[in-house]
Amino acid sequence: MDEPWDCEFVSRLLDGLVSFLSEFAEDWLANDMRAAVFKILLAWVVLSLVAIHFAWKVYGHTVNDMYYRQGTGGQNGGTPETTPHLSGWESATTSDAFKTHRE
């Protein structure tokens, strides 16, 4: 049977997290340039995610229709209702199936 989480491990993990966050906060307050760059990059990520969301709302159905067949047969459904059209080499008779490369 597995032992439950070790309280000492969890305590060390939380202490490390708290010390990291306090050090980050001190560094943040001491360096205005780093804070400005972080804010710009964060705004860029948020703006990109919002733009992707709206673009998907507008063009999502078109993209989906381009890559997935709609209907009962094929990739999104069961067996196609019609027999697939076989090319000449696929519809060869059984006597042709035993031919060698010399014939």
Secondary structure by P-SEA (a helix, b strand, c coil): ccccccaaaaaaaaaaaaaaaaaaaaaaaacaaaaaaaaaaaaaaaaaaaaaaaaaaacaaaaaaaccccccccccccccccccccccccccccccccccccc
